[in-house]
Each structure stands twice: as structure tokens, then as C-alpha cells.
Amino acid sequence: SSSLPLRLLVLRTRVVREILSSEHIYVSNLRVLIEVFLQPLRRAAESGKSIIPTEDIRRIFSNLEDLYAYNAQLLEKLDARVSNWSVDSLIGDIFLDMVGK
């Protein structure tokens, strides 16, 4: 059980929920970029009806899918932790674990 004052515990919980909310929004926006822009541009290029050169598509969206996969994994871990949140819960270990990936 934590020895922090109640107001700090409440603030800490708010900060963690804000981190989680921001990560949800970020992952959702990455998914939109992939589904609405990247995939249609690739399909158009594959069918010979590209509106921009394939190399430009690669440059513009170079690591988008990697970012999405990484952040979706981070979000999954944060979601799991926050869904069972208590005064003794931590999230720093999740970020440290993700650094090596």
C-alpha cells in the first residue's frame, strides 16, 4: 500500500489515464494513415494506376507500419495494466521493456 498522500495518488492515476488515452488516439491515427492512405496508394501502384511513384510512397510512409506495430503492442500492455490499476501499480517497467524491442 502506497504512502503517498491521497491527492498525489489521484493525480498519478489521472496522469496514467492520460498517457493511456493519448496512446489510444495515437494508435488509432496510425491505423487511419495505414488504412485510408498507405494501403489504397499501394493497391493503386500494384494495379498500375498510381497517383504517386512507388518510391515516394515508400519514403512518405517509410516506417509507419513498424510504428503502428510497436505502439499497438505498447497500448496492449498499458491497457492490461491500467485495467487492473491499484495504488501500487506502476507503468515504468512497460516502457523499459519496450525500449529493447
NORLINRA-V607594 format. One record per residue. RES is the residue in one small letter. PSI is psi in radians with two decimals (999 if undefined). Layout:
RES&PSI + RES&PSI
This chain:
s&2.37 + s&2.59 + s&0.12 + l&2.57 + p&2.67 + l&-0.75 + r&-0.60 + l&-0.62 + l&-0.71 + v&-0.79 + l&-0.77 + r&-0.75 + t&-0.72 + r&-0.75 + v&-0.78 + v&-0.72 + r&-0.58 + e&-0.71 + i&-0.79 + l&-0.79 + s&-0.78 + s&-0.69 + e&-0.68 + h&-0.82 + i&-0.77 + y&-0.83 + v&-0.69 + s&-0.75 + n&-0.67 + l&-0.73 + r&-0.71 + v&-0.79 + l&-0.72 + i&-0.87 + e&-0.61 + v&-0.51 + f&-1.04 + l&-0.94 + q&-0.81 + p&-0.66 + l&-0.70 + r&-0.78 + r&-0.72 + a&-0.73 + a&-0.72 + e&-0.52 + s&0.08 + g&0.23 + k&0.59 + s&2.43 + i&-0.29 + i&2.66 + p&2.57 + t&-0.69 + e&-0.65 + d&-0.67 + i&-0.79 + r&-0.74 + r&-0.80 + i&-0.73 + f&0.52 + s&-0.93 + n&0.38 + l&-0.80 + e&-0.59 + d&-0.76 + l&-0.76 + y&-0.84 + a&-0.77 + y&-0.87 + n&-0.50 + a&-0.66 + q&-0.77 + l&-0.79 + l&-0.75 + e&-0.77 + k&-0.74 + l&-0.76 + d&-0.81 + a&-0.75 + r&-0.80 + v&-0.52 + s&-0.35 + n&0.63 + w&2.43 + s&3.06 + v&-0.37 + d&-0.02 + s&2.65 + l&2.75 + i&-0.19 + g&-0.65 + d&-0.54 + i&-0.82 + f&-0.73 + l&-0.71 + d&-0.66 + m&-0.38 + v&-0.67 + g&-0.01 + k&999
